[in-house]
Amino acid sequence: MTTAPDMTGQTVLITGASRGIGAEAARVFAGAGAQLVLMARSEGDLAEVAGPLNALAVTGDVANYADMQHAVALAEERFGRLDVLIGNAGVISPIAMLDEADPEAWGRAIDINLKGVFHGMRAAMPGMKRAGRGTILTVSSGAAHSALEGWSAYCASKAGAAMLTSAAHTEGAAHGLRVMGLSPGTVATDMQRDIRASGVNPVSQLEWDAHIPADWPARALLWMCGAGADTYLGQEISLRDPGTRAAIGLGDAA
């Protein structure tokens, strides 16, 4: 039987925590005893998630390094250190053909999905290296490795974030840092509603029950903080893999 790690006394910062995987991860980590710092752009939605969990809510945009740096600094000041950073914030828009995409919207996706991951690592790694320990988890996607029609910004940014995760492992492992990525597959969140509404590429044609529940990647992220995931350091874990799901203790995908 898979045992989830006890996070009592550990400080966890989750970006994009106001909904979807981020909000569910907040609940799962709270249940494991973690001290939570939750970051998102939507103050109202974030407060709804953070309040019942007694979490520290930080309104900010990962695309802005000063905001990300502020969130990390608050975690270190309030709790003494940051043990886990989960780079979850991400957007799917713009869903558009390359020759029709709005350049500003395309660049904004890069700012959030790629630069946002860098900003988190840049802010968190110095303190983690000084402490000689720390875990950095990036929420990735199969789109990082396979091009999809209309998703050029998403695919390119997620591919870049996957490489950043590999680079962080290469640079951080000798300093006690544990760095990995999680590719959850398609998850039943509001993002999938936006994808379906677009009608672009085969993912938009999937029925709702084809998507895994948001608590699966949340539970996977918790498992990745434990020693059982150490064989995956520097790699990207895919929840599409039955062996990985079994190791985490998740049921079969629908």
Residue pairs with C-beta under 8 A, 6 or more apart in sequence:
1 249
2 223
2 228
2 247
2 248
2 249
3 226
4 32
4 219
4 222
4 223
4 226
4 249
5 32
5 222
5 223
5 225
5 226
5 227
6 32
6 33
7 29
7 32
7 33
7 34
7 84
7 222
7 225
8 32
8 33
8 34
9 33
9 35
10 33
10 34
10 35
10 83
10 84
10 225
11 34
11 35
11 36
11 37
11 75
11 78
11 79
11 80
11 81
11 82
11 83
11 84
12 29
12 34
12 35
12 36
12 37
12 83
12 84
12 85
12 86
13 36
13 37
13 38
13 39
13 71
13 72
13 75
13 82
13 84
13 85
13 86
13 120
13 124
14 22
14 25
14 26
14 29
14 36
14 37
14 38
14 39
14 86
14 88
15 22
15 39
15 40
15 62
15 68
15 71
15 86
15 87
15 88
15 89
15 116
15 120
16 22
16 39
16 40
16 62
16 88
16 89
16 90
17 23
17 25
17 26
17 38
17 39
17 40
17 46
17 49
17 50
17 88
18 38
18 40
18 41
18 42
18 45
18 46
18 48
18 49
19 40
19 42
19 45
19 49
19 189
19 190
20 187
20 189
20 190
20 191
20 214
21 88
21 139
21 184
21 187
21 189
21 214
21 217
21 218
22 38
22 40
22 86
22 88
22 89
23 49
23 214
24 214
24 215
24 217
24 218
25 86
25 88
25 217
25 218
25 221
25 222
26 36
26 38
26 49
26 50
26 53
26 55
27 49
27 53
27 218
28 215
28 218
28 219
28 221
28 222
29 36
29 218
29 221
29 222
30 36
30 53
30 54
30 55
32 222
34 84
35 78
35 79
36 50
36 53
36 54
36 55
36 56
37 55
37 56
37 58
37 71
37 74
37 75
37 78
37 79
37 82
38 46
38 49
38 50
38 53
38 55
38 56
38 57
38 58
39 46
39 57
39 58
39 59
39 60
39 62
39 67
39 68
39 71
39 89
40 46
40 59
40 60
40 89
41 59
41 60
41 61
42 59
43 57
43 59
46 57
46 59
47 57
49 55
49 57
50 56
50 57
51 57
56 74
56 75
56 78
58 70
58 71
58 74
60 67
60 68
60 70
60 71
61 67
61 112
62 68
62 87
62 89
62 112
62 115
62 116
62 117
62 119
62 120
63 108
63 111
63 112
63 115
63 116
63 119
64 119
65 119
65 122
65 123
68 116
68 119
68 120
68 122
68 123
69 119
69 122
69 123
71 123
72 82
72 85
72 120
72 123
72 124
72 127
73 123
75 81
75 82
76 82
76 127
81 127
81 131
82 124
82 127
82 128
82 134
83 133
83 134
83 135
84 134
84 135
84 136
84 137
84 225
85 120
85 121
85 124
85 134
85 135
85 136
85 137
86 137
86 139
86 221
87 116
87 117
87 120
87 121
87 136
87 137
87 138
87 139
87 161
88 139
89 112
89 113
89 116
90 112
90 113
90 116
90 139
90 157
90 158
91 108
91 109
91 112
91 113
91 154
92 151
92 154
92 191
92 194
92 195
93 105
93 109
93 153
93 194
94 101
94 102
94 105
94 106
94 109
94 153
95 150
95 151
95 154
95 194
95 195
95 198
95 200
96 102
96 105
96 106
96 150
97 149
97 150
98 152
101 152
101 153
105 153
106 152
106 153
109 153
109 154
109 157
110 153
110 156
110 157
110 160
112 157
113 153
113 154
113 157
113 158
113 160
113 161
114 156
114 157
114 158
114 160
114 161
114 164
117 138
117 161
117 164
117 165
118 164
120 136
121 136
121 164
121 168
124 134
124 136
125 134
125 136
125 168
125 171
125 172
125 177
127 134
128 134
128 136
128 172
128 175
128 176
128 177
129 172
129 175
129 176
129 177
131 176
132 175
132 176
133 176
133 177
134 172
134 176
134 177
134 178
135 177
135 178
135 179
135 224
135 225
136 165
136 168
136 172
136 177
136 178
136 179
136 180
137 179
137 180
137 181
137 182
137 221
137 224
137 225
138 161
138 162
138 164
138 165
138 179
138 180
138 181
138 182
139 181
139 182
139 184
139 217
139 221
140 158
140 161
140 162
140 165
140 181
140 182
140 183
140 236
141 154
141 158
141 183
141 184
142 183
142 185
142 238
142 240
143 151
143 154
143 155
143 158
143 159
144 155
144 158
144 159
144 161
144 162
144 183
144 236
145 159
145 162
146 155
147 155
148 154
148 155
148 201
148 202
148 203
149 200
149 201
150 198
150 200
150 201
151 200
151 201
161 181
162 181
162 236
165 179
165 180
165 181
165 236
166 234
168 177
168 179
169 177
169 179
169 180
169 233
169 234
170 234
172 179
173 179
173 233
173 234
178 229
178 230
178 233
179 233
179 234
180 224
180 229
180 232
180 233
180 234
180 235
180 236
180 237
181 235
181 236
181 237
182 217
182 220
182 221
182 224
182 236
182 237
182 239
183 236
183 237
183 238
183 239
183 240
184 212
184 216
184 217
184 220
184 239
185 211
185 212
185 238
185 239
185 240
185 253
186 192
186 203
186 206
186 210
186 211
186 212
187 211
187 212
187 213
187 214
187 216
187 217
188 208
188 211
188 212
188 213
188 214
189 211
189 214
192 206
192 208
192 211
195 203
195 204
196 204
196 205
196 206
197 204
198 204
209 254
210 254
211 254
212 239
212 253
212 254
216 239
216 245
216 250
217 239
219 248
219 249
219 250
220 237
220 239
220 248
220 250
223 229
223 247
223 248
223 249
224 232
224 237
228 247
229 237
237 244
238 244
239 245
239 248
239 250
239 253
240 253
242 252
245 251
245 252
245 253
